[in-house]
Amino acid sequence: MADIRQQQPLSHQVVKAATAVTAGGSLLVLSGLILAGTVIALALATPLLVIFSPVLVPAGITVFLLVTGFLSSGGFGVAALSVLSWIYRYVTGKNPPGADQLDRARQKLALKAREMKDRAEQYGQQNIPAGSQQH
């Protein structure tokens, strides 16, 4: 990288530096103007906000609750549709993503249930008095 800079003529380096200073300076001036405009707008709007705050605060809360309700309702609707779509693909045998993990988990649960049933039967046979066994 240093070799490339040394190979460039001095005029190219000066033009690059001048362009960078011009762009950076104009952006700095623009940000200062925006900051000054924001402070002036806030100073002018503060009395209006104080006067209308008994109306604006409840209205803002209401709008927030409405937007949150609609967005969460839509999100839950999309989630429900995607789950129903996944279940349909699973039931029809189209092997959606994660179906193999579900099948493995179901097999493990069935194996454990069978083991627990066998253990319960063995425990029941061991603890039943000899004269009262029924089949």
Residue frames as a rotation matrix with the C-alpha (Angstrom) as fourth column:
MET 1
0.573 0.820 0.000 0.00
0.820 -0.573 0.000 0.00
0.000 0.000 -1.000 0.00
ALA 2
0.462 -0.479 -0.747 2.81
0.120 -0.801 0.587 2.39
-0.879 -0.361 -0.312 0.82
ASP 3
-0.595 -0.706 0.385 4.45
0.451 0.104 0.887 1.55
-0.666 0.701 0.256 -2.51
ILE 4
-0.038 0.670 0.741 1.30
0.988 -0.086 0.129 2.58
0.150 0.737 -0.659 -4.41
ARG 5
0.826 0.346 -0.445 1.22
0.456 -0.874 0.166 5.95
-0.332 -0.340 -0.880 -2.63
GLN 6
0.051 -0.899 -0.435 4.86
0.038 -0.434 0.900 6.60
-0.998 -0.062 0.012 -3.43
GLN 7
-0.598 -0.286 0.749 4.34
0.690 0.292 0.662 5.72
-0.409 0.912 0.023 -7.09
GLN 8
0.443 0.825 0.350 1.47
0.897 -0.407 -0.173 8.22
0.000 0.391 -0.921 -7.54
PRO 9
-0.369 -0.553 0.747 2.42
0.549 -0.778 -0.305 11.74
0.750 0.297 0.591 -8.59
LEU 10
-0.872 -0.045 -0.487 2.17
0.448 -0.471 -0.760 14.47
-0.195 -0.881 0.431 -5.98
SER 11
-0.793 0.607 -0.054 -0.67
-0.578 -0.720 0.384 16.16
0.194 0.336 0.922 -7.91
HIS 12
-0.175 0.736 -0.654 -2.87
-0.023 0.661 0.750 13.05
0.984 0.147 -0.098 -7.53
GLN 13
-0.419 -0.037 -0.907 -2.25
0.847 0.343 -0.405 12.96
0.326 -0.938 -0.113 -3.79
VAL 14
-0.970 0.065 -0.234 -3.07
0.030 -0.924 -0.380 16.67
-0.241 -0.376 0.895 -3.48
VAL 15
-0.542 0.819 -0.185 -6.32
-0.584 -0.209 0.785 16.20
0.604 0.534 0.591 -5.46
LYS 16
-0.132 0.471 -0.872 -7.32
0.432 0.819 0.377 13.24
0.892 -0.327 -0.311 -3.28
ALA 17
-0.649 -0.176 -0.740 -6.60
0.760 -0.191 -0.621 15.18
-0.032 -0.966 0.258 -0.10
ALA 18
-0.945 0.317 -0.085 -8.48
-0.322 -0.945 0.056 18.26
-0.062 0.080 0.995 -1.36
THR 19
-0.324 0.859 -0.397 -11.48
-0.327 0.292 0.899 16.11
0.888 0.421 0.186 -2.30
ALA 20
-0.200 0.207 -0.958 -11.50
0.746 0.666 -0.012 14.41
0.635 -0.717 -0.288 1.11
VAL 21
-0.845 -0.147 -0.515 -11.22
0.474 -0.652 -0.592 17.74
-0.249 -0.744 0.620 2.96
THR 22
-0.814 0.579 -0.045 -13.98
-0.520 -0.691 0.502 19.28
0.260 0.432 0.864 0.82
ALA 23
-0.144 0.783 -0.605 -16.35
-0.020 0.609 0.793 16.33
0.989 0.126 -0.072 1.30
GLY 24
-0.306 -0.037 -0.951 -15.62
0.872 0.390 -0.295 16.04
0.382 -0.920 -0.087 5.03
GLY 25
-0.955 -0.100 -0.280 -15.93
0.211 -0.890 -0.404 19.78
-0.209 -0.445 0.871 5.59
SER 26
-0.622 0.783 -0.023 -19.20
-0.560 -0.424 0.712 20.08
0.548 0.455 0.702 3.72
LEU 27
-0.010 0.611 -0.792 -20.65
0.344 0.745 0.571 17.13
0.939 -0.266 -0.217 5.67
LEU 28
-0.564 -0.264 -0.782 -19.48
0.823 -0.103 -0.559 18.73
0.067 -0.959 0.275 8.92
VAL 29
-0.967 0.254 -0.034 -21.12
-0.254 -0.967 -0.012 22.05
-0.036 -0.003 0.999 8.00
LEU 30
-0.333 0.887 -0.318 -24.31
-0.368 0.188 0.911 20.21
0.868 0.421 0.264 7.00
SER 31
-0.123 0.267 -0.956 -24.43
0.731 0.675 0.095 18.35
0.671 -0.687 -0.278 10.31
GLY 32
-0.847 -0.213 -0.487 -23.95
0.496 -0.645 -0.581 21.62
-0.191 -0.734 0.652 12.19
LEU 33
-0.794 0.607 0.006 -26.81
-0.530 -0.698 0.481 23.24
0.296 0.379 0.877 10.25
ILE 34
-0.098 0.774 -0.626 -29.07
0.035 0.631 0.775 20.26
0.995 0.054 -0.088 10.97
LEU 35
-0.405 -0.104 -0.908 -28.19
0.873 0.250 -0.418 20.42
0.271 -0.962 -0.010 14.68
ALA 36
-0.976 0.039 -0.214 -28.95
0.032 -0.947 -0.321 24.16
-0.215 -0.320 0.923 14.79
GLY 37
-0.536 0.828 -0.162 -32.26
-0.547 -0.195 0.814 23.61
0.643 0.525 0.558 12.96
THR 38
-0.134 0.462 -0.877 -33.20
0.483 0.803 0.349 20.84
0.866 -0.377 -0.330 15.36
VAL 39
-0.675 -0.168 -0.718 -32.51
0.732 -0.274 -0.624 23.02
-0.092 -0.947 0.308 18.41
ILE 40
-0.927 0.363 -0.099 -34.51
-0.373 -0.922 0.107 25.92
-0.052 0.136 0.989 16.93
ALA 41
-0.320 0.846 -0.427 -37.44
-0.322 0.327 0.889 23.65
0.891 0.422 0.168 16.00
LEU 42
-0.254 0.185 -0.949 -37.42
0.772 0.630 -0.084 22.12
0.582 -0.755 -0.303 19.49
ALA 43
-0.889 -0.102 -0.447 -37.39
0.376 -0.721 -0.582 25.58
-0.263 -0.685 0.679 21.08
LEU 44
-0.748 0.650 -0.132 -40.36
-0.630 -0.634 0.448 26.64
0.208 0.419 0.884 18.94
ALA 45
-0.180 0.710 -0.680 -42.30
-0.196 0.652 0.733 23.39
0.964 0.265 0.022 19.43
THR 46
-0.825 -0.215 -0.523 -41.83
0.405 0.420 -0.812 23.07
0.395 -0.881 -0.259 23.20
PRO 47
-0.812 0.580 0.058 -44.63
-0.469 -0.591 -0.656 25.50
-0.347 -0.560 0.752 24.15
LEU 48
-0.079 0.803 -0.590 -47.02
-0.913 0.179 0.366 23.74
0.399 0.568 0.720 21.78
LEU 49
-0.337 -0.105 -0.936 -46.06
0.041 0.991 -0.125 20.35
0.941 -0.080 -0.329 23.19
VAL 50
-0.983 -0.027 -0.180 -46.64
0.181 -0.036 -0.983 21.59
0.020 -0.999 0.040 26.74
ILE 51
-0.548 0.833 -0.080 -50.05
-0.797 -0.548 -0.254 23.06
-0.255 -0.076 0.964 25.83
PHE 52
0.231 0.697 -0.679 -51.23
-0.886 0.439 0.149 19.99
0.402 0.567 0.719 23.92
SER 53
-0.756 -0.632 -0.169 -49.60
-0.514 0.734 -0.444 17.30
0.405 -0.249 -0.880 26.10
PRO 54
-0.483 0.618 0.620 -52.88
-0.497 0.390 -0.776 16.34
-0.721 -0.683 0.119 27.82
VAL 55
0.661 0.707 -0.251 -54.13
-0.592 0.286 -0.753 15.35
-0.461 0.646 0.608 24.37
LEU 56
0.314 -0.603 -0.733 -50.91
-0.839 0.186 -0.512 14.21
0.445 0.776 -0.448 22.73
VAL 57
-0.644 -0.624 0.443 -49.74
-0.763 0.570 -0.306 11.78
-0.061 -0.534 -0.843 25.41
PRO 58
-0.095 0.645 0.759 -52.93
-0.280 0.714 -0.642 9.67
-0.955 -0.273 0.113 25.49
ALA 59
0.799 0.365 -0.478 -53.14
-0.531 0.055 -0.845 9.88
-0.282 0.930 0.238 21.70
GLY 60
-0.025 -0.904 -0.428 -49.55
-0.929 0.179 -0.324 8.71
0.369 0.389 -0.844 21.41
ILE 61
-0.653 -0.159 0.740 -50.17
-0.557 0.763 -0.327 5.84
-0.513 -0.626 -0.587 23.82
THR 62
0.361 0.880 0.309 -53.30
-0.298 0.423 -0.855 4.86
-0.883 0.217 0.415 21.88
VAL 63
0.680 -0.172 -0.712 -51.49
-0.723 -0.001 -0.690 4.95
0.118 0.985 -0.126 18.54
PHE 64
-0.435 -0.899 0.045 -48.63
-0.886 0.418 -0.200 2.92
0.161 -0.127 -0.979 20.02
LEU 65
-0.440 0.327 0.836 -51.02
-0.372 0.782 -0.501 0.29
-0.818 -0.531 -0.222 21.37
LEU 66
0.670 0.729 -0.140 -52.92
-0.396 0.192 -0.898 0.11
-0.628 0.657 0.417 18.08
VAL 67
0.391 -0.608 -0.691 -49.76
-0.853 0.043 -0.520 -0.27
0.346 0.793 -0.502 16.01
THR 68
-0.644 -0.644 0.414 -48.35
-0.760 0.603 -0.243 -2.85
-0.093 -0.471 -0.877 18.44
GLY 69
-0.065 0.716 0.696 -51.61
-0.347 0.637 -0.688 -4.79
-0.936 -0.286 0.207 18.40
PHE 70
0.819 0.396 -0.416 -51.86
-0.499 0.132 -0.857 -4.86
-0.284 0.909 0.305 14.62
LEU 71
0.077 -0.877 -0.475 -48.19
-0.901 0.142 -0.409 -5.80
0.426 0.460 -0.779 14.18
SER 72
-0.699 -0.331 0.634 -48.31
-0.621 0.721 -0.308 -8.57
-0.355 -0.609 -0.709 16.77
SER 73
0.294 0.873 0.389 -51.61
-0.351 0.477 -0.806 -9.84
-0.889 0.100 0.447 15.36
GLY 74
0.749 -0.070 -0.659 -50.10
-0.656 0.065 -0.752 -9.96
0.095 0.995 0.003 11.89
GLY 75
-0.304 -0.951 -0.061 -46.96
-0.905 0.308 -0.295 -11.62
0.299 -0.034 -0.954 13.19
PHE 76
-0.502 0.189 0.844 -48.90
-0.459 0.769 -0.445 -14.30
-0.733 -0.611 -0.299 15.04
GLY 77
0.634 0.769 -0.075 -51.06
-0.426 0.267 -0.865 -14.83
-0.645 0.580 0.497 11.94
VAL 78
0.415 -0.578 -0.702 -48.01
-0.814 0.108 -0.570 -15.34
0.406 0.809 -0.426 9.74
ALA 79
-0.634 -0.658 0.406 -46.51
-0.772 0.560 -0.299 -17.70
-0.031 -0.504 -0.863 12.34
ALA 80
-0.067 0.695 0.716 -49.75
-0.396 0.640 -0.659 -19.69
-0.916 -0.328 0.232 12.50
LEU 81
0.808 0.375 -0.454 -49.94
-0.541 0.169 -0.824 -19.98
-0.232 0.911 0.340 8.71
SER 82
0.004 -0.881 -0.474 -46.33
-0.872 0.229 -0.433 -21.12
0.489 0.415 -0.767 8.48
VAL 83
-0.656 -0.192 0.730 -46.89
-0.622 0.685 -0.379 -23.72
-0.427 -0.703 -0.569 11.22
LEU 84
0.346 0.862 0.371 -50.04
-0.348 0.485 -0.802 -24.99
-0.871 0.148 0.468 9.52
SER 85
0.671 -0.187 -0.718 -48.18
-0.722 0.054 -0.690 -25.14
0.168 0.981 -0.098 6.20
TRP 86
-0.448 -0.894 0.026 -45.35
-0.859 0.422 -0.289 -27.09
0.247 -0.152 -0.957 7.84
ILE 87
-0.401 0.373 0.837 -47.80
-0.454 0.713 -0.535 -29.52
-0.796 -0.594 -0.117 9.45
TYR 88
0.699 0.691 -0.185 -49.59
-0.475 0.255 -0.842 -30.03
-0.535 0.676 0.506 6.11
ARG 89
0.334 -0.657 -0.675 -46.29
-0.815 0.158 -0.558 -30.76
0.473 0.737 -0.483 4.34
TYR 90
-0.649 -0.580 0.492 -45.28
-0.756 0.562 -0.334 -33.13
-0.083 -0.590 -0.804 7.17
VAL 91
-0.058 0.729 0.682 -48.58
-0.403 0.608 -0.684 -35.02
-0.913 -0.315 0.259 7.12
THR 92
0.852 0.410 -0.326 -48.56
-0.435 0.208 -0.876 -35.35
-0.291 0.888 0.356 3.31
GLY 93
0.664 -0.617 0.422 -45.03
0.499 0.786 0.364 -36.78
-0.557 -0.032 0.830 3.44
LYS 94
0.852 -0.324 0.411 -43.17
0.221 -0.489 -0.844 -33.91
0.475 0.810 -0.345 1.74
ASN 95
0.310 -0.783 -0.540 -40.47
0.948 0.300 0.108 -33.94
0.078 -0.545 0.835 4.48
PRO 96
0.816 -0.012 0.578 -40.30
0.033 -0.997 -0.067 -30.25
0.577 0.074 -0.814 5.54
PRO 97
-0.205 -0.957 0.208 -37.18
-0.212 -0.164 -0.963 -28.93
0.956 -0.241 -0.170 7.33
GLY 98
-0.559 -0.123 0.820 -36.86
-0.816 -0.092 -0.570 -30.46
0.145 -0.988 -0.050 10.80
ALA 99
0.523 0.831 -0.191 -39.14
-0.786 0.557 0.269 -33.45
0.330 0.010 0.944 10.11
ASP 100
0.210 -0.514 -0.831 -36.31
0.073 0.856 -0.511 -35.92
0.975 0.047 0.217 10.60
GLN 101
-0.822 -0.487 0.295 -35.50
-0.215 -0.215 -0.953 -34.42
0.527 -0.847 0.072 14.02
LEU 102
-0.140 0.863 0.485 -39.17
-0.989 -0.140 -0.037 -34.67
0.036 -0.485 0.874 14.99
ASP 103
0.618 0.354 -0.702 -39.25
-0.440 0.896 0.064 -38.33
0.651 0.269 0.709 13.92
ARG 104
-0.304 -0.811 -0.499 -36.11
0.153 0.476 -0.866 -39.10
0.940 -0.340 -0.020 15.95
ALA 105
-0.792 0.055 0.608 -37.54
-0.568 -0.432 -0.701 -37.36
0.224 -0.900 0.374 19.01
ARG 106
0.275 0.959 0.068 -40.81
-0.944 0.256 0.207 -39.28
0.181 -0.121 0.976 18.65
GLN 107
0.418 -0.196 -0.887 -38.92
-0.082 0.964 -0.252 -42.59
0.905 0.178 0.386 18.41
LYS 108
-0.697 -0.717 -0.024 -36.89
0.006 0.028 -1.000 -41.74
0.717 -0.696 -0.016 21.51
LEU 109
-0.494 0.595 0.634 -40.05
-0.868 -0.377 -0.323 -40.83
0.047 -0.710 0.702 23.44
ALA 110
0.553 0.716 -0.425 -41.78
-0.702 0.675 0.225 -44.05
0.448 0.175 0.877 22.33
LEU 111
0.011 -0.645 -0.764 -38.73
0.127 0.759 -0.639 -46.09
0.992 -0.090 0.090 23.40
LYS 112
-0.876 -0.336 0.346 -38.61
-0.252 -0.294 -0.922 -44.38
0.412 -0.895 0.172 26.81
ALA 113
-0.070 0.930 0.362 -42.37
-0.994 -0.095 0.053 -44.87
0.083 -0.356 0.931 27.29
ARG 114
0.561 0.230 -0.796 -42.00
-0.333 0.942 0.037 -48.57
0.758 0.244 0.605 26.49
GLU 115
-0.448 -0.803 -0.393 -39.09
0.176 0.352 -0.919 -48.85
0.876 -0.481 -0.016 28.95
MET 116
-0.769 0.200 0.607 -41.10
-0.617 -0.481 -0.623 -47.09
0.167 -0.854 0.493 31.68
LYS 117
0.343 0.932 -0.121 -44.09
-0.883 0.363 0.298 -49.36
0.321 0.005 0.947 31.03
ASP 118
0.308 -0.315 -0.898 -41.88
0.054 0.948 -0.314 -52.44
0.950 0.048 0.309 31.34
ARG 119
-0.774 -0.630 0.065 -40.33
0.009 -0.114 -0.993 -51.10
0.633 -0.768 0.094 34.56
ALA 120
-0.403 0.707 0.581 -43.76
-0.908 -0.386 -0.160 -50.35
0.111 -0.593 0.798 36.01
GLU 121
0.579 0.601 -0.551 -44.94
-0.557 0.785 0.271 -53.87
0.596 0.150 0.789 35.19
GLN 122
-0.095 -0.704 -0.704 -41.82
0.270 0.663 -0.699 -55.37
0.958 -0.257 0.127 36.81
TYR 123
-0.870 -0.206 0.449 -42.24
-0.313 -0.472 -0.824 -53.18
0.382 -0.857 0.346 39.88
GLY 124
-0.005 0.965 0.263 -45.92
-0.977 -0.060 0.203 -54.09
0.212 -0.256 0.943 40.12
GLN 125
0.543 0.175 -0.821 -45.18
-0.209 0.975 0.070 -57.81
0.814 0.134 0.566 39.90
GLN 126
-0.470 -0.806 -0.359 -42.51
0.234 0.278 -0.932 -57.59
0.851 -0.522 0.058 42.56
ASN 127
-0.922 0.055 0.382 -44.72
-0.350 -0.536 -0.768 -55.74
0.162 -0.842 0.514 45.06
ILE 128
0.127 0.986 -0.109 -47.96
-0.812 0.166 0.559 -57.75
0.569 0.018 0.822 44.69
PRO 129
-0.181 -0.141 0.973 -48.47
-0.819 0.569 -0.070 -60.36
-0.544 -0.810 -0.218 47.47
ALA 130
-0.932 -0.348 -0.103 -48.21
-0.346 0.768 0.539 -63.96
-0.109 0.538 -0.836 46.24
GLY 131
-0.655 0.710 0.260 -51.84
0.563 0.688 -0.458 -64.92
-0.504 -0.153 -0.850 46.93
SER 132
0.217 0.842 -0.493 -53.50
0.253 -0.537 -0.805 -61.95
-0.943 0.050 -0.329 45.19
GLN 133
-0.787 -0.512 -0.344 -52.05
-0.211 -0.300 0.930 -62.00
-0.579 0.805 0.129 41.65
GLN 134
0.320 0.919 0.231 -54.73
0.149 0.192 -0.970 -61.60
-0.936 0.345 -0.076 38.99
HIS 135
-0.828 -0.549 -0.115 -54.44
-0.038 -0.149 0.988 -61.98
-0.560 0.822 0.103 35.21
